[in-house]
């Protein structure tokens, strides 16, 4: 298929890190020009974003709150990417996770927290996996582009949430608001003391560490990497390509769904629309900035989470539209992709220099 | 069939044509682009910018024609950018398209924020004389606006251009085998720039139709996935302009039927009905891909691959 080419050969990690950092800096410069062109002062905006993101204890905690769903979504994108697939449907899978968690929270209010939260976790993951199963099965069996199918499923997922909160799951006590009733207290994921940061970030970090060990050190990880780098070679070696791809996509959806679970359980306390300002797409960018590396995903998620929460705090004080965040993210992505060409050239000249 | 009045059928069919038009423009544009071997999945972002720019310019100039030109120009500019990324920087074309979607979503929301709900000069319908008076067919096909008629002209023109002209032969050669095309004296990169710019301009035009005619105003995320639908329809259409019409009308029909059912007071939730067009595109895309695999008709061979000139 022509939708591949995610992972490249192992190249100097230093160059890649420099490329990602350079891309972000260049994107911030370009965005500064844009902001000046529309009559805004980029320096005060950037200073505001920085202090809104990392300025004090409260803003750092809000940054980590935003980083949590981004990290899980980015990890979801990465898992699919390792076997050569692009899951652009993490946004929808996040919503399905939220639906799964809500299903448990609303219908089994009498469970204790020890029963409730694990059950919400499992059902959310299953719902997310069921959503990514659609592009996975179509891709593996029929060769349908998983990019387009997973993306279109995002729109279906958002409509499904709208249907539920305007229809069967609408809070019976306040019919004017499209949202479910509040969850029982047992359905709330534990927070760190005094802040909104919740257990969800631990899911992200633990899973990242797990994959950081699995990928380079196990046979499973080795086969996954072979499939991701060269599917033809993997098929030639009789590796179970389609089984790996199917399982990776299901896992990918399940992980992204945990982001939705975290949002409804720990942040919103109910299911409502506008659950995610595009965490799935941000996660996609983060995964690429981190070059699909699970440890780098932790770091980049926190930085980009800072961008989101910092810009969020400027919405009111500096009247900066939240759309600016998407402009910056698009710019970063463009610069990152363009930088690959320079890295390729540099990497090549270095190897040539080494052999000469 | 007595239960369904004729007027309902005509209304659904006429609505189908209108709902299909934005997607059809984008699909036709993407066919040209992909025929040259460049994959531009960022149509969603390009359509959004086109939709937003056309409303802004029309509002300022009180002239929808200038608004439409501005949308074409903004699409062409973003197309040039995608071409630069794909050809000069040899970036991953799918990832570039996703970046374009994120960027276009942000840019259009940013620029369009103060235009939400603004009244604009709209393009009125123009009934074609004689043809428009034919019973049933007249109101379905010939009582729309100039941009709908534009697709009637564009489809056969593109079909001739792609299949019957020297330029079309060069275009297809560049997409199938850039090395041989270059050996035959075709300027591969120039061809790809042109095809990507023109294709994206058409996507911008599709966006303009959506905001100027279809919705008669700008709202954030007005495209609601139509750019991705168009990318899917290109695969369904097997890079053929005529089959693109079929795909776009299927999608348009689903949208139109859903809107009419809602207006007629159907009990089915509008949110559930709203899923139908997306699911329909997924289903037809899957069927056509499965058949394509059997029939061995394929994508332009060099689609999505960077061209590295032999030196």
Interface residues (C-beta under 8 A of the other chain):
Chain A: X2 X3 X5 X6 X38 X86 X88 X134 X138 X142 X143 X144 X145 X147 X148 X149 X151 X152 X153 X154 X155 X156 X159 X160 X162 X163 X166 X167 X278 X281 X284 X285 X288 X321 X323 X324 X325 X326 X327 X328 X329 X330 X331 X333 X334 X337 X338 X340 X341 X344
Chain B: X39 X41 X45 X81 X85 X88 X89 X90 X91 X92 X94 X95 X96 X98 X99 X100 X101 X102 X103 X104 X105 X106 X107 X108 X109 X110 X113 X220 X224 X225 X228 X229 X231 X232 X235 X269 X271 X272 X274 X275 X278 X279 X281 X282 X285 X286 X289 X290 X293 X299 X303 X304 X305
